[in-house]
Amino acid sequence: MYLNVIDQRIQQDKRIRICDGLVNVKDNNIQLIIDNPT
């Protein structure tokens, strides 16, 4: 369980701040969520 939590944190870190957005990869589908505060 502890290793699972670390793996999830690493995956979250990889998804953070990519082209000022959030890239979520699920089932070979890439979803780009633009995070534009302006």
C-alpha positions as CSV (number, residue, x, y, z in Angstrom):
1,M,0.0,0.0,0.0
2,Y,2.8,2.4,0.8
3,L,4.5,1.8,-2.6
4,N,1.1,2.3,-4.2
5,V,0.8,5.8,-2.7
6,I,4.3,6.7,-3.8
7,D,3.5,5.5,-7.3
8,Q,0.4,7.6,-7.4
9,R,2.3,10.7,-6.2
10,I,4.9,10.2,-9.0
11,Q,2.2,9.9,-11.6
12,Q,0.6,13.1,-10.3
13,D,3.9,14.9,-10.4
14,K,4.3,13.8,-14.1
15,R,0.9,15.2,-14.9
16,I,1.5,18.6,-13.3
17,R,2.6,21.7,-15.3
18,I,2.8,20.3,-18.8
19,C,2.3,23.1,-21.3
20,D,0.4,25.0,-18.5
21,G,-2.1,22.3,-18.4
22,L,-2.9,18.8,-17.1
23,V,-2.2,15.8,-19.3
24,N,-4.2,12.7,-18.2
25,V,-3.5,9.4,-19.9
26,K,-6.1,6.7,-19.6
27,D,-6.7,3.7,-21.8
28,N,-4.3,5.0,-24.5
29,N,-6.4,8.2,-24.7
30,I,-4.7,11.5,-24.0
31,Q,-6.8,14.2,-22.5
32,L,-5.3,17.7,-22.3
33,I,-7.0,19.9,-19.7
34,I,-5.9,23.5,-20.2
35,D,-5.2,25.4,-16.9
36,N,-5.4,29.0,-17.8
37,P,-6.1,31.3,-14.8
38,T,-6.1,34.5,-16.9
